[in-house]
Amino acid sequence: MIINHDHSYVNALDNEFVARGYAEDDLFSIRLTYEYTQEQKEENKRIADSSTREQWNAYCIEGAVMRSNYMRPVIEKLADAFVLYQFSDCGVPYDSDKWDLFFWCNDFNTTCRTSDLTGRDYSYMTLNFNKKCSAAQHVELCNKVLELLKENFSGLENLCVSIQYDTRCFTDKIHEDAQKVADGMVGRKYNRNGYDGRLVKYNGQIYWMKKYAKNRGYLMSDAEILRMSWGNQ
């Protein structure tokens, strides 16, 4: 089993808001995929190079079924231990904190269109965390999932588990503090995406007006107003 930590969802701006107390580190999802080893990839290439189109197509269909069957016990084991919304009828509403992870996977109609295969293709699955739960609860749940996977599937060389990280903004705090500094930002020059402009206030909202623009502006978000107040452009 391979475990990856994916921070691609988190950028420098997210980290800045965390550092200033306007956001916290969070988890976005757990991705479960079937990954070929390097030796298996080379073997697949050898077969592709020596096969007719019909033979290769049959081989691909066989491989699709194999990968899905390989991964199916993994998700079924998780479903026995946790409430996976959409995997089966879990009997709880979506807009609640009563489920643990939101299940999604492809269908063979999408991943293997040249075949008559139907139903779920378990070779690529995502489990998204419930946003109704706290970041601390997400971490606790993630640790339990990893512990279960290690105990039961550590010997699966083709199982790849990717933990995708995220940040959670404190929107109420951002809005409150943005309102406190908004009036002081009016008239301030601001370079946005390489263009010079200024900030104006209209109907209680702060807009960025491109230099020489007369009546069209870009509505500034609370986060942008805060960042500008910090001297970030």
C-alpha positions as CSV (number, residue, x, y, z in Angstrom):
1,M,0.0,0.0,0.0
2,I,1.2,3.5,-0.9
3,I,0.2,6.5,1.1
4,N,0.6,10.0,-0.4
5,H,0.0,13.4,1.1
6,D,-1.4,15.8,-1.4
7,H,-1.1,19.5,-0.5
8,S,-2.0,20.8,-4.0
9,Y,-5.3,22.3,-2.8
10,V,-3.4,24.6,-0.4
11,N,-1.7,27.7,-1.8
12,A,0.4,30.5,-0.3
13,L,-2.7,32.7,0.3
14,D,-4.4,29.9,2.3
15,N,-1.3,29.5,4.4
16,E,-1.3,33.3,5.0
17,F,-4.8,33.3,6.3
18,V,-4.0,30.3,8.6
19,A,-0.9,32.2,9.9
20,R,-3.0,35.3,10.7
21,G,-5.8,33.3,12.4
22,Y,-8.4,33.6,9.7
23,A,-8.4,29.9,8.7
24,E,-7.3,26.5,9.9
25,D,-5.7,23.5,8.3
26,D,-8.3,20.9,7.2
27,L,-8.7,17.8,5.2
28,F,-10.6,17.6,1.9
29,S,-10.7,14.0,0.9
30,I,-9.2,10.5,0.8
31,R,-8.5,9.2,-2.7
32,L,-8.3,5.4,-3.3
33,T,-6.8,4.3,-6.6
34,Y,-5.4,1.2,-8.3
35,E,-1.8,2.0,-9.4
36,Y,0.3,-0.3,-11.5
37,T,3.9,-0.9,-10.4
38,Q,6.7,0.0,-12.8
39,E,7.1,-3.7,-13.7
40,Q,3.4,-4.0,-14.5
41,K,3.5,-0.9,-16.7
42,E,6.3,-2.4,-18.7
43,E,4.5,-5.7,-19.1
44,N,1.4,-3.8,-20.3
45,K,3.4,-2.0,-22.8
46,R,5.0,-5.2,-24.0
47,I,1.5,-6.7,-24.5
48,A,0.2,-3.6,-26.2
49,D,3.1,-3.7,-28.7
50,S,2.6,-7.3,-29.6
51,S,-1.2,-7.4,-29.7
52,T,-3.8,-6.8,-32.4
53,R,-6.4,-4.1,-31.7
54,E,-9.0,-6.7,-30.8
55,Q,-6.6,-8.5,-28.5
56,W,-5.6,-5.3,-26.8
57,N,-9.2,-4.2,-26.4
58,A,-10.1,-7.5,-24.7
59,Y,-7.0,-7.2,-22.5
60,C,-8.1,-3.7,-21.4
61,I,-11.6,-4.9,-20.5
62,E,-10.2,-7.8,-18.5
63,G,-7.9,-5.3,-16.8
64,A,-10.7,-3.0,-15.9
65,V,-12.7,-5.7,-14.2
66,M,-9.5,-6.9,-12.4
67,R,-8.7,-3.5,-11.0
68,S,-12.3,-2.9,-9.8
69,N,-12.5,-6.3,-8.2
70,Y,-9.1,-5.7,-6.5
71,M,-10.3,-2.5,-4.9
72,R,-13.8,-3.5,-4.0
73,P,-12.9,-5.3,-0.7
74,V,-11.2,-2.1,0.4
75,I,-14.3,0.1,0.1
76,E,-16.5,-2.6,1.5
77,K,-14.3,-2.9,4.6
78,L,-14.5,0.9,5.0
79,A,-18.3,0.8,4.6
80,D,-18.5,-1.7,7.4
81,A,-16.6,0.6,9.8
82,F,-17.8,4.1,8.7
83,V,-21.0,5.7,7.3
84,L,-20.3,6.3,3.6
85,Y,-22.9,8.5,2.1
86,Q,-23.9,7.4,-1.4
87,F,-22.1,4.1,-1.2
88,S,-25.3,2.5,0.0
89,D,-28.5,3.8,1.7
90,C,-27.1,5.0,5.0
91,G,-30.5,6.3,6.2
92,V,-29.3,9.8,7.1
93,P,-29.8,13.1,5.3
94,Y,-27.0,14.7,3.4
95,D,-27.3,18.0,5.3
96,S,-26.3,16.5,8.6
97,D,-23.2,15.4,10.5
98,K,-24.4,11.9,10.8
99,W,-22.3,10.5,7.9
100,D,-18.6,10.3,7.8
101,L,-17.4,10.3,4.2
102,F,-19.1,11.0,0.9
103,F,-18.4,8.2,-1.6
104,W,-17.8,8.7,-5.3
105,C,-16.5,6.5,-8.0
106,N,-16.6,6.2,-11.8
107,D,-19.0,3.9,-13.8
108,F,-17.8,1.4,-16.4
109,N,-19.9,3.3,-18.9
110,T,-17.4,6.1,-18.6
111,T,-14.1,4.3,-18.0
112,C,-14.6,1.3,-20.4
113,R,-16.8,2.6,-23.2
114,T,-15.8,0.0,-25.7
115,S,-17.2,-2.8,-23.6
116,D,-20.6,-4.0,-22.3
117,L,-19.5,-3.5,-18.7
118,T,-21.9,-1.7,-16.4
119,G,-22.0,-0.7,-12.8
120,R,-19.4,0.9,-10.5
121,D,-15.8,0.9,-11.4
122,Y,-14.0,0.8,-8.0
123,S,-10.5,1.4,-9.4
124,Y,-10.7,5.1,-8.6
125,M,-12.7,6.3,-5.6
126,T,-12.9,9.5,-3.5
127,L,-14.1,9.9,0.0
128,N,-14.9,13.5,0.9
129,F,-15.1,14.7,4.5
130,N,-18.3,15.9,5.9
131,K,-18.2,19.7,6.0
132,K,-20.6,19.7,8.9
133,C,-17.9,18.2,11.1
134,S,-14.9,20.1,12.5
135,A,-11.4,20.0,11.2
136,A,-10.3,18.2,14.4
137,Q,-13.0,15.6,13.7
138,H,-11.7,15.2,10.1
139,V,-8.2,14.5,11.4
140,E,-9.5,11.9,13.9
141,L,-11.5,10.2,11.3
142,C,-8.6,10.2,8.8
143,N,-6.4,8.5,11.3
144,K,-9.0,5.8,11.9
145,V,-9.3,5.2,8.2
146,L,-5.6,4.9,7.8
147,E,-5.3,2.6,10.7
148,L,-8.0,0.3,9.3
149,L,-6.3,0.3,5.9
150,K,-2.9,-0.5,7.3
151,E,-4.3,-3.3,9.4
152,N,-6.1,-5.0,6.6
153,F,-4.5,-4.0,3.3
154,S,-0.9,-3.0,3.9
155,G,0.2,-5.9,1.6
156,L,-1.7,-4.6,-1.5
157,E,1.1,-3.2,-3.7
158,N,-1.4,-1.6,-6.1
159,L,-3.5,0.2,-3.5
160,C,-2.6,4.0,-3.5
161,V,-4.1,6.1,-0.7
162,S,-3.9,9.9,-1.2
163,I,-4.8,12.3,1.6
164,Q,-5.8,15.6,0.2
165,Y,-5.3,18.6,2.4
166,D,-7.4,21.8,2.5
167,T,-8.0,24.9,4.6
168,R,-11.2,26.1,6.3
169,C,-11.8,29.8,6.4
170,F,-13.4,31.6,9.4
171,T,-15.8,33.5,7.1
172,D,-17.6,35.3,9.9
173,K,-14.3,36.7,11.3
174,I,-13.1,37.6,7.9
175,H,-16.3,39.5,7.1
176,E,-16.3,41.3,10.5
177,D,-12.7,42.5,10.2
178,A,-13.1,43.4,6.5
179,Q,-16.0,45.7,7.5
180,K,-13.9,47.4,10.1
181,V,-11.2,48.4,7.6
182,A,-13.3,48.8,4.4
183,D,-14.0,52.6,4.7
184,G,-10.3,53.2,5.2
185,M,-9.6,51.5,1.9
186,V,-11.7,53.8,-0.3
187,G,-9.7,55.8,-2.8
188,R,-6.6,53.6,-2.3
189,K,-4.7,52.7,-5.4
190,Y,-4.5,48.9,-6.1
191,N,-2.8,47.0,-8.8
192,R,-4.9,43.9,-9.6
193,N,-3.7,41.3,-12.0
194,G,-1.1,43.7,-13.5
195,Y,-3.6,46.6,-14.0
196,D,-3.6,49.9,-12.0
197,G,-6.9,51.0,-10.4
198,R,-8.5,52.3,-7.3
199,L,-11.1,51.3,-4.7
200,V,-14.5,53.0,-4.6
201,K,-17.5,52.4,-2.4
202,Y,-21.0,52.0,-3.9
203,N,-24.2,51.0,-2.0
204,G,-22.1,49.8,0.9
205,Q,-19.8,47.6,-1.2
206,I,-16.1,48.1,-2.1
207,Y,-15.2,47.9,-5.8
208,W,-12.0,47.9,-7.7
209,M,-12.1,50.3,-10.7
210,K,-9.6,49.9,-13.4
211,K,-7.7,53.1,-14.2
212,Y,-9.8,55.4,-16.5
213,A,-12.9,53.2,-16.0
214,K,-16.1,55.2,-15.6
215,N,-18.8,53.0,-14.3
216,R,-17.7,49.3,-14.3
217,G,-15.9,47.8,-11.4
218,Y,-15.0,44.5,-9.7
219,L,-16.6,43.7,-6.4
220,M,-13.9,43.1,-3.8
221,S,-14.4,40.1,-1.5
222,D,-13.9,40.3,2.2
223,A,-10.7,38.3,1.9
224,E,-9.3,40.7,-0.8
225,I,-10.1,43.7,1.4
226,L,-8.3,42.2,4.3
227,R,-5.2,41.3,2.3
228,M,-5.0,44.8,0.9
229,S,-5.2,46.2,4.5
230,W,-2.2,44.0,5.3
231,G,-0.3,45.7,2.5
232,N,-0.4,42.6,0.1
233,Q,-1.0,43.4,-3.5
